[in-house]
Every structure is written in C-alpha cells, then in structure tokens.
Amino acid sequence: MTMKFTQDSPILVTGAAGDIGAIGRYLTTMLLAKGHNVRALVRREDERAEGLRQLGAEVVQGDLTDLDSMHRAIAQVRCIYFGMSVSPAYLEATINTAAVARHYGVEAFVNMSQMTVTQMSITETTDSPQHKLHWLAEQALAWSGLPVVTVRPTVFLESFFLRLAAAGVRDNDELALPLGPSKTSPISAVDVARAVSEILDNPTPHIGQVYNLTGFESADLNHYARIFSEALGRTIRYRDVSFAAWTDALRKFGVPAHLVNHLAVMAELHAQGRYDRMTDDLFKLTGN
C-alpha cells in the first residue's frame, strides 16, 4: 500500500514520553516548534502523555511489538522516528514497526542505533546482547527496502554521567564509574534530538545515510569530574570503581539483567579505549 502524503501528514515519534535522557520528548518539542504535526507514541496514558498533548502532539498509546498498535500509530504518517530503550524485545519491535511502515509506504524511517555498531560486522561483534540486536536490526532494515536514515550516537551523557553517577556525586563528591583511565566523548540526548529534527525537517537528502554522533570533545574522566566541580561549585573527583562491585550494585538496585549485561560491556569497551572517538556529523547536521 502506498499512501499519498502532504506536508501536513504527521511525523511519528516513538518513545515520546521517555524518561531522563530519552530523545523522543525533546524531538517532539523540536518538531512541533518547526511547524510539523507530530503523532507521539506512548506506552501508557499518564501525566507525561497529557503533557505531550498540551504541547500540541497527537498522542497514541501502544506497544512497539504489537501489530495493531503499530497500525494505529503509522497509518497516515509520512515519516517515522524509531527509537527504543535497551530491551530484549528490541529486534522484534524494530521489525514489527518496519513491516507496518513498509505496508504504508512511509517516506523516511529514521532509526536510532548505537555507534558501536560501526565496529561490528558479520565476523565482529561484542558480548552485549543489545549491541547484537542493534546490528541485526540494521541488517533487517537494510533488507527491507525502506527509506532508512541511520543515526548512531556514542554513549549518552544522561546515562553514565547523570543517572548512573548521580548518587556518588551527590553523596560523596565523586564521579564513581568503572571506566578506567580511558577517554570518552559523551553526547547529550538534546543534541541527538536536534540532529534528528534536522533530518526529519527535510529527510530526502539523508535517505541511505549513516550519521555517527559524538559530543564536542573526547576526554578522560578526571576532565569530566572537573566540569562537575565547576558546575556545582565544589570539588568532584573521579574514582575508578571495581567493575564487579559496580555491576553487583546495579543488580541489587533491581536493574534488569539484559540492561546490566549491556552496561557492563559498555564499561569494558570504555576501559579498552573504544569510546575515544570523534566525528563532525553533529556539526554537519545542526551547524553548531
């Protein structure tokens, strides 16, 4: 089925009611500010969904792995932003969404992947189950014939440096992470959303492209501890914590095993220097 779209046809944003560090809510706000109609997919009806309505988005409740949900979400939309949090169901959700998107003939499918996929191939992988799902999802999308744009950000600032480090900074004045002496180039979800909003504002030139997004600098954790110190007005020091103790603490806090395994591999790759990487793709897309 091929639909006829106009500039008034909505853009679907998945994960629109996401938590701290989620791209969808920022992206929804930015696309609305650019004058686009936005259909926001949410998992549940709550105050976050109502907040999206107040912003001006059309809100649809559904599950990325549910076929009926995705028909409701995708019918009449011209472009899709697909992003999903770390989950064992990631590949199923990607293919379910892609199948329905292909049925309706969308004009662009912006896929939020991960930058580590750049280092993966049919013979090279990592021990992270999530990395493997992202690589497989990219393969499936390439086979789908959809007009795909792939966005691969490096580690998110909000995950390791805010959510996972917040308690140590607050309680002990330390940035306590198992990342060794390595350098890293974290990027903010806000900047990733800015890049995606530019793509979706005029997707045609970007079809088939892969954008690897990093922050504005790659530095060691002592450098980022100094940035925390300047922002908070007190001395924050980096402490390279035991890898085993860190992952045990995650489990004790009830973090799901799939996510713990993914974060553990990310920490190991950091310690190996695999996140010491820089590109200018963010600047190319946003101009700053």
C-alpha positions as CSV (number, residue, x, y, z in Angstrom):
1,M,0.0,0.0,0.0
2,T,1.3,3.4,-1.0
3,M,-0.2,6.4,0.8
4,K,-0.4,9.9,-0.5
5,F,1.3,12.3,1.9
6,T,1.3,16.0,2.3
7,Q,3.4,18.3,4.5
8,D,0.5,18.3,6.9
9,S,0.8,14.5,7.3
10,P,2.2,13.8,10.8
11,I,5.6,12.5,11.8
12,L,5.5,9.6,14.2
13,V,7.8,9.8,17.2
14,T,8.2,6.6,19.2
15,G,9.2,6.7,22.9
16,A,7.8,10.2,23.1
17,A,7.1,10.1,26.8
18,G,10.6,8.8,27.7
19,D,12.4,9.4,30.9
20,I,15.6,11.4,31.6
21,G,17.9,11.1,28.6
22,A,15.2,9.9,26.2
23,I,15.3,11.5,22.8
24,G,11.6,11.3,21.9
25,R,10.2,14.0,24.1
26,Y,12.9,16.5,23.1
27,L,12.3,15.6,19.4
28,T,8.6,16.0,19.7
29,T,9.0,19.5,21.1
30,M,11.5,20.5,18.4
31,L,9.4,19.2,15.5
32,L,6.3,21.0,16.8
33,A,8.4,24.2,17.0
34,K,9.3,23.7,13.4
35,G,5.6,23.6,12.5
36,H,5.3,19.8,11.9
37,N,2.4,17.8,13.0
38,V,3.6,15.1,15.4
39,R,2.0,11.8,16.4
40,A,3.6,10.7,19.7
41,L,3.6,7.1,20.6
42,V,3.5,6.3,24.3
43,R,3.3,3.1,26.3
44,R,0.7,4.3,28.8
45,E,-1.7,7.2,29.4
46,D,-0.2,9.3,32.3
47,E,0.8,12.8,33.0
48,R,3.6,12.7,30.5
49,A,1.2,11.7,27.8
50,E,-1.0,14.6,28.8
51,G,2.0,16.9,28.7
52,L,2.6,15.9,25.1
53,R,-1.0,16.8,24.2
54,Q,-0.6,20.2,25.8
55,L,2.5,20.7,23.6
56,G,0.3,20.1,20.6
57,A,1.1,16.5,19.7
58,E,-1.4,13.8,18.8
59,V,-0.9,11.1,21.3
60,V,-1.4,7.4,20.5
61,Q,-1.0,4.7,23.1
62,G,0.6,1.4,22.0
63,D,3.4,-1.1,22.1
64,L,6.1,-1.3,19.5
65,T,5.8,-5.1,19.5
66,D,2.0,-5.1,19.0
67,L,0.8,-5.2,15.4
68,D,-2.5,-3.5,15.9
69,S,-0.7,-0.7,17.9
70,M,1.6,0.0,15.1
71,H,-1.1,0.1,12.5
72,R,-2.8,2.8,14.6
73,A,0.4,4.6,15.1
74,I,1.7,4.5,11.5
75,A,-1.5,4.9,9.3
76,Q,-1.3,8.3,7.5
77,V,2.2,9.3,8.9
78,R,4.8,10.3,6.3
79,C,8.0,9.8,8.4
80,I,8.9,7.8,11.4
81,Y,11.5,8.3,14.2
82,F,12.2,4.9,15.6
83,G,13.9,4.7,19.0
84,M,13.5,2.2,21.8
85,S,15.2,1.8,25.2
86,V,17.5,-1.1,25.9
87,S,15.3,-4.2,25.8
88,P,15.4,-7.9,24.9
89,A,12.4,-7.2,22.6
90,Y,14.3,-4.5,20.6
91,L,14.7,-6.6,17.4
92,E,11.1,-7.7,17.5
93,A,10.0,-4.1,17.9
94,T,12.2,-2.9,15.1
95,I,10.9,-5.5,12.6
96,N,7.3,-5.1,13.6
97,T,7.5,-1.3,13.1
98,A,9.4,-1.7,9.9
99,A,6.9,-4.2,8.5
100,V,4.0,-1.8,9.1
101,A,6.0,1.2,7.9
102,R,6.7,-0.7,4.6
103,H,3.0,-1.6,4.3
104,Y,2.0,2.1,4.4
105,G,5.0,3.3,2.3
106,V,6.4,5.9,4.6
107,E,8.8,8.5,3.1
108,A,11.5,8.2,5.7
109,F,12.4,5.8,8.6
110,V,15.0,7.3,11.0
111,N,16.5,4.5,13.0
112,M,18.2,5.3,16.3
113,S,21.0,2.8,16.6
114,Q,24.4,2.8,18.5
115,M,27.8,3.9,17.5
116,T,29.5,0.6,18.5
117,V,27.6,-1.0,15.5
118,T,30.2,0.9,13.4
119,Q,32.8,-1.5,14.7
120,M,30.6,-4.6,14.1
121,S,30.3,-6.9,11.1
122,I,29.3,-10.4,10.1
123,T,32.5,-11.5,11.7
124,E,32.9,-9.0,14.5
125,T,30.6,-8.5,17.5
126,T,30.6,-7.7,21.2
127,D,29.4,-9.5,24.3
128,S,26.4,-7.1,24.7
129,P,23.1,-8.7,23.7
130,Q,21.8,-5.2,23.0
131,H,24.7,-4.4,20.6
132,K,23.9,-7.6,18.7
133,L,20.2,-6.7,18.5
134,H,21.1,-3.2,17.1
135,W,23.4,-4.8,14.5
136,L,20.8,-7.3,13.4
137,A,18.1,-4.6,13.3
138,E,20.3,-2.5,11.0
139,Q,20.7,-5.6,8.7
140,A,17.0,-6.1,8.6
141,L,16.2,-2.5,7.8
142,A,18.8,-2.6,5.0
143,W,17.0,-5.6,3.5
144,S,13.5,-4.0,4.0
145,G,13.8,-1.6,1.1
146,L,12.6,1.2,3.4
147,P,14.0,4.8,3.0
148,V,16.2,4.5,6.1
149,V,18.4,7.1,7.8
150,T,20.6,5.6,10.5
151,V,21.7,7.6,13.5
152,R,24.4,6.1,15.7
153,P,25.2,8.1,18.8
154,T,28.0,7.3,21.2
155,V,27.3,7.0,25.0
156,F,24.7,9.3,26.3
157,L,25.7,12.0,28.8
158,E,22.5,11.4,30.7
159,S,23.1,7.7,31.2
160,F,26.6,7.2,32.6
161,F,27.3,10.7,33.7
162,L,24.0,11.7,35.3
163,R,21.8,8.7,36.1
164,L,24.5,6.2,36.9
165,A,26.8,8.6,38.6
166,A,24.3,10.9,40.4
167,A,24.3,9.2,43.8
168,G,28.1,9.3,44.1
169,V,28.3,12.9,43.1
170,R,25.5,13.9,45.5
171,D,26.6,11.9,48.5
172,N,30.4,11.5,48.2
173,D,31.5,14.3,45.8
174,E,32.9,11.7,43.4
175,L,32.3,10.5,39.9
176,A,32.4,6.8,40.6
177,L,32.4,4.7,37.4
178,P,34.3,1.7,36.2
179,L,35.7,3.3,33.1
180,G,39.5,3.3,33.9
181,P,41.8,6.0,32.5
182,S,40.1,6.0,29.1
183,K,38.8,8.9,27.1
184,T,35.1,9.2,26.1
185,S,33.0,11.7,24.1
186,P,29.5,11.6,25.6
187,I,26.7,13.3,23.8
188,S,23.5,14.8,25.2
189,A,20.1,13.4,24.2
190,V,19.2,17.0,23.4
191,D,21.9,17.3,20.8
192,V,20.9,13.9,19.3
193,A,17.3,15.2,19.1
194,R,18.5,18.4,17.4
195,A,20.2,16.3,14.8
196,V,17.2,14.1,14.2
197,S,14.9,17.1,14.0
198,E,17.1,18.5,11.2
199,I,16.9,15.2,9.3
200,L,13.1,14.9,9.7
201,D,12.6,18.6,8.7
202,N,13.8,17.6,5.2
203,P,14.6,13.9,5.0
204,T,15.1,13.3,1.3
205,P,18.8,14.3,1.2
206,H,19.6,12.0,4.2
207,I,18.0,8.7,2.9
208,G,20.6,6.0,3.0
209,Q,23.0,7.9,5.1
210,V,24.6,6.8,8.4
211,Y,25.4,9.5,11.0
212,N,27.8,8.7,13.8
213,L,27.2,11.3,16.6
214,T,29.7,12.2,19.3
215,G,30.0,15.0,21.8
216,F,32.2,18.1,21.3
217,E,35.3,16.6,23.0
218,S,36.9,13.3,24.0
219,A,38.5,13.4,27.4
220,D,39.2,11.3,30.4
221,L,37.0,11.1,33.5
222,N,39.2,13.4,35.5
223,H,38.3,16.1,33.0
224,Y,34.6,15.5,33.4
225,A,35.0,15.5,37.2
226,R,36.4,19.0,36.9
227,I,33.4,20.0,34.8
228,F,31.1,18.7,37.5
229,S,33.2,20.7,40.0
230,E,32.8,23.9,38.1
231,A,29.1,23.4,37.6
232,L,28.4,22.5,41.3
233,G,30.8,24.9,43.0
234,R,32.6,22.1,44.9
235,T,35.3,19.6,44.2
236,I,34.2,16.4,42.5
237,R,36.9,13.7,41.9
238,Y,36.8,10.7,39.6
239,R,37.1,7.3,41.3
240,D,37.6,4.3,39.1
241,V,35.5,1.8,40.9
242,S,35.7,-2.0,40.8
243,F,33.9,-3.4,37.8
244,A,32.5,-6.3,39.7
245,A,31.2,-4.1,42.6
246,W,29.6,-1.7,40.2
247,T,27.7,-4.4,38.3
248,D,26.7,-6.1,41.6
249,A,25.3,-2.7,42.8
250,L,23.2,-2.4,39.6
251,R,21.7,-5.9,40.2
252,K,20.9,-5.0,43.8
253,F,19.1,-1.9,42.6
254,G,16.9,-4.2,40.5
255,V,18.3,-3.2,37.1
256,P,17.2,-5.9,34.6
257,A,19.8,-8.5,33.6
258,H,19.7,-7.5,29.9
259,L,20.5,-3.9,30.8
260,V,23.2,-4.9,33.3
261,N,24.9,-7.0,30.7
262,H,24.8,-4.2,28.2
263,L,26.1,-1.6,30.6
264,A,28.9,-4.0,31.7
265,V,30.1,-4.4,28.1
266,M,30.0,-0.6,27.6
267,A,32.1,-0.2,30.6
268,E,34.6,-2.8,29.4
269,L,34.8,-1.1,26.0
270,H,35.4,2.2,27.6
271,A,38.3,0.8,29.6
272,Q,39.7,-0.5,26.3
273,G,39.6,3.0,24.8
274,R,36.8,2.0,22.3
275,Y,34.8,5.2,23.2
276,D,37.6,7.6,22.5
277,R,36.1,8.7,19.2
278,M,35.2,11.9,17.5
279,T,33.2,12.8,14.4
280,D,31.8,16.1,13.0
281,D,28.4,14.6,11.9
282,L,26.6,16.6,14.6
283,F,28.0,19.8,13.3
284,K,27.2,18.9,9.7
285,L,23.6,18.3,10.7
286,T,23.0,21.2,13.0
287,G,25.6,23.7,12.1
288,N,26.8,24.1,15.7
